[in-house]
Amino acid sequence: MNTQRTIFQPARETLIVRIRPMLVRDVLAVMVTENSSFEFPWTEGDFVSHIDDRDSVSYVAESSAAGGAGCAVGYMVYHVAPRRIELLNLAVHPQWRRRGVGTQLLATLAGQVVRHPGPGLGQRQSARAYVRESNLPAQLFLRSQGWRCDKILRGYYDDSSEDAYRMVLRPWRQEDAPRRHREHGGGGEYV
Ligand SMILES: CC(C)(COP(=O)(O)OP(=O)(O)OC[C@H]1O[C@@H](n2cnc3c(N)ncnc32)[C@H](O)[C@@H]1OP(=O)(O)O)[C@@H](O)C(=O)NCCC(=O)NCCS
């Protein structure tokens, strides 16, 4: 019997959350998580403008276990473009990470990505996200949810010289396995 997992990695219980649209009154709680999650955080105004934008979708994940009914433990913002969904922001409060909250948020987005989009609101064929090369936890998280890196964008950010990993989700495409990077003279496996 392999006892290593029970000794060194005690299982964390999934925190079941309710996912609902973000409201302006959520933004203060969201900012606490935002400021503790990113070196270059969004402002309150960034969140409010996405709540107001009819092409953007903003959700919070709330749990009464986090103190007080309706307390937001995580959130996600994405933009719905004609052909794809672009994930713009997603974070979970540090206290509630590795409890499946990010997974539940992304499942909401993944449910909107379909092979043959019909008239359904928001349905698109793929989703994309741009992740900093230094943000290994986010890369591993997205990989665990079936996202794959299909391109590295050199010097993508204005605020640093970091590259971005473009991560893509096509849940209907079984052959979407890790691929070899050939752009910019690259040749190594990177996902
Ligand atoms: C990335 C983030 C959203 C993940 O949220 P989360 O609620 O902790 O994620 P989950 O509990 O659903 O994790 C699902 C799986 O992703 C992987 N994963 C998540 N965080 C990880 C980490 N820090 N290191 C390695 N793997 C990780 C694991 O496989 C995990 O499954 P496991 O816990 O059973 O091993 C969270 O760490 C966060 O808010 N980070 C700061 C903000 C950020 O970088 N956002 C970009 C998101 S694309």
The ligand as an SDF file (V2000), in Angstrom:
LIG
                    3D

 48 50  0  0  0  0  0  0  0  0999 V2000
   -4.2530   29.1200  -10.3110 C   0  0  0  0  0  0  0  0  0  0  0  0
   -5.3900   29.1610   -9.2890 C   0  0  0  0  0  0  0  0  0  0  0  0
   -6.5610   29.9380   -9.8800 C   0  0  0  0  0  0  0  0  0  0  0  0
   -5.8520   27.7210   -9.0120 C   0  0  0  0  0  0  0  0  0  0  0  0
   -7.0140   27.7440   -8.2120 O   0  0  0  0  0  0  0  0  0  0  0  0
   -7.3500   26.5440   -7.1850 P   0  0  0  0  0  0  0  0  0  0  0  0
   -8.7290   26.7330   -6.6980 O   0  0  0  0  0  0  0  0  0  0  0  0
   -6.2830   26.4720   -6.1560 O   0  0  0  0  0  0  0  0  0  0  0  0
   -7.2490   25.2800   -8.1460 O   0  0  0  0  0  0  0  0  0  0  0  0
   -7.8420   23.8010   -7.8970 P   0  0  0  0  0  0  0  0  0  0  0  0
   -7.9010   23.5080   -6.4390 O   0  0  0  0  0  0  0  0  0  0  0  0
   -9.1210   23.6790   -8.6470 O   0  0  0  0  0  0  0  0  0  0  0  0
   -6.7020   22.9270   -8.5700 O   0  0  0  0  0  0  0  0  0  0  0  0
   -6.9580   21.9510   -9.5830 C   0  0  0  0  0  0  0  0  0  0  0  0
   -5.6480   21.3080   -9.9680 C   0  0  0  0  0  0  0  0  0  0  0  0
   -4.7760   22.2870  -10.5790 O   0  0  0  0  0  0  0  0  0  0  0  0
   -3.4090   21.9840  -10.2450 C   0  0  0  0  0  0  0  0  0  0  0  0
   -2.8750   23.0500   -9.4190 N   0  0  0  0  0  0  0  0  0  0  0  0
   -3.5200   24.0950   -8.8740 C   0  0  0  0  0  0  0  0  0  0  0  0
   -2.6800   24.8980   -8.1860 N   0  0  0  0  0  0  0  0  0  0  0  0
   -1.4600   24.3430   -8.3060 C   0  0  0  0  0  0  0  0  0  0  0  0
   -0.1750   24.6850   -7.8000 C   0  0  0  0  0  0  0  0  0  0  0  0
    0.0220   25.7820   -7.0150 N   0  0  0  0  0  0  0  0  0  0  0  0
    0.8780   23.8940   -8.0980 N   0  0  0  0  0  0  0  0  0  0  0  0
    0.6970   22.7940   -8.8520 C   0  0  0  0  0  0  0  0  0  0  0  0
   -0.4980   22.3980   -9.3640 N   0  0  0  0  0  0  0  0  0  0  0  0
   -1.5680   23.1670   -9.0860 C   0  0  0  0  0  0  0  0  0  0  0  0
   -3.4660   20.6800   -9.4410 C   0  0  0  0  0  0  0  0  0  0  0  0
   -3.3880   19.5990  -10.3660 O   0  0  0  0  0  0  0  0  0  0  0  0
   -4.8460   20.7590   -8.8180 C   0  0  0  0  0  0  0  0  0  0  0  0
   -5.3540   19.5000   -8.4290 O   0  0  0  0  0  0  0  0  0  0  0  0
   -4.9350   18.8840   -6.9640 P   0  0  0  0  0  0  0  0  0  0  0  0
   -5.0810   19.9840   -5.9540 O   0  0  0  0  0  0  0  0  0  0  0  0
   -5.9080   17.7560   -6.7880 O   0  0  0  0  0  0  0  0  0  0  0  0
   -3.5050   18.4380   -7.1000 O   0  0  0  0  0  0  0  0  0  0  0  0
   -4.9210   29.7920   -7.9360 C   0  0  0  0  0  0  0  0  0  0  0  0
   -3.6880   29.2040   -7.5570 O   0  0  0  0  0  0  0  0  0  0  0  0
   -4.7120   31.2840   -7.9990 C   0  0  0  0  0  0  0  0  0  0  0  0
   -5.6320   32.0580   -7.7170 O   0  0  0  0  0  0  0  0  0  0  0  0
   -3.4940   31.7480   -8.3730 N   0  0  0  0  0  0  0  0  0  0  0  0
   -3.1690   33.1730   -8.4210 C   0  0  0  0  0  0  0  0  0  0  0  0
   -3.8860   33.8340   -9.5710 C   0  0  0  0  0  0  0  0  0  0  0  0
   -3.4270   33.2920  -10.9130 C   0  0  0  0  0  0  0  0  0  0  0  0
   -2.2840   32.9690  -11.1460 O   0  0  0  0  0  0  0  0  0  0  0  0
   -4.3940   33.2520  -11.8440 N   0  0  0  0  0  0  0  0  0  0  0  0
   -4.1760   32.7320  -13.1710 C   0  0  0  0  0  0  0  0  0  0  0  0
   -5.1020   31.5910  -13.3750 C   0  0  0  0  0  0  0  0  0  0  0  0
   -5.0610   30.9810  -15.0400 S   0  0  0  0  0  0  0  0  0  0  0  0
  1  2  1  0
  2  3  1  0
  2  4  1  0
  2 36  1  0
  4  5  1  0
  5  6  1  0
  6  7  2  0
  6  8  1  0
  6  9  1  0
  9 10  1  0
 10 11  2  0
 10 12  1  0
 10 13  1  0
 13 14  1  0
 14 15  1  0
 15 16  1  0
 15 30  1  0
 16 17  1  0
 17 18  1  0
 17 28  1  0
 18 19  1  0
 18 27  1  0
 19 20  2  0
 20 21  1  0
 21 22  1  0
 21 27  2  0
 22 23  1  0
 22 24  2  0
 24 25  1  0
 25 26  2  0
 26 27  1  0
 28 29  1  0
 28 30  1  0
 30 31  1  0
 31 32  1  0
 32 33  2  0
 32 34  1  0
 32 35  1  0
 36 37  1  0
 36 38  1  0
 38 39  2  0
 38 40  1  0
 40 41  1  0
 41 42  1  0
 42 43  1  0
 43 44  2  0
 43 45  1  0
 45 46  1  0
 46 47  1  0
 47 48  1  0
M  END
$$$$
